[in-house]
């Protein structure tokens, strides 16, 4: 409120968490299979749906941790 702005660093180690979700869904041979089935859904589908939720949580953690 005093007219000065903090200079924001361009990088934080928290951003490295994005690499986890990036690698987890970008390598299809890891999850391109049917077994194990969960609630009738093959692994291929529930793994990707799980990462939708996990990616949202990881992104929220990064946002909160790097919010100035």
C-alpha positions in Angstrom: 0.0 0.0 0.0 3.0 2.3 0.3 3.6 2.3 -3.5 6.5 0.0 -3.5 6.4 -3.4 -5.1 8.4 -6.4 -4.3 10.4 -7.9 -7.1 9.1 -11.4 -7.7 11.7 -14.1 -8.4 11.1 -16.0 -11.5 11.8 -19.4 -10.1 11.0 -21.3 -6.9 11.8 -24.9 -6.1 8.1 -25.5 -5.6 7.6 -25.4 -9.3 9.6 -28.6 -9.6 6.5 -30.4 -8.3 5.0 -29.7 -11.8 7.5 -32.2 -13.2 5.9 -35.0 -11.2 2.5 -34.6 -12.7 4.0 -33.9 -16.1 6.0 -37.1 -16.1 3.3 -39.2 -14.5 0.8 -38.7 -17.4 3.2 -38.1 -20.3 4.7 -41.6 -20.3 1.9 -43.9 -21.6 3.7 -47.2 -21.4 3.5 -46.8 -17.6 -0.3 -46.8 -17.5 -1.3 -48.4 -20.8 -2.8 -51.6 -19.3 -6.1 -52.9 -18.1 -5.2 -54.4 -14.8 -5.8 -53.6 -11.9 -9.5 -52.8 -12.4 -11.1 -50.5 -9.8 -14.9 -50.2 -9.6 -15.1 -51.7 -13.1 -12.7 -49.1 -14.6 -9.5 -50.3 -16.2 -6.3 -48.9 -14.9 -5.8 -46.8 -18.0 -8.9 -44.7 -17.1 -8.8 -44.5 -13.4 -5.1 -43.6 -13.4 -5.7 -40.6 -15.6 -8.8 -39.5 -13.6 -6.8 -39.8 -10.4 -4.1 -37.5 -11.8 -6.8 -34.9 -12.6 -7.5 -34.7 -8.9 -3.8 -34.9 -7.9 -2.8 -32.3 -10.4 -5.4 -29.9 -8.9 -4.1 -30.5 -5.4 -0.4 -30.1 -6.5 -1.2 -26.9 -8.3 -3.0 -25.6 -5.2 -0.1 -26.4 -3.0 2.3 -24.7 -5.4 0.1 -21.6 -5.6 -0.2 -21.3 -1.9 3.5 -21.9 -1.3 4.6 -19.3 -3.9 1.9 -16.7 -3.2 3.6 -13.5 -2.1 
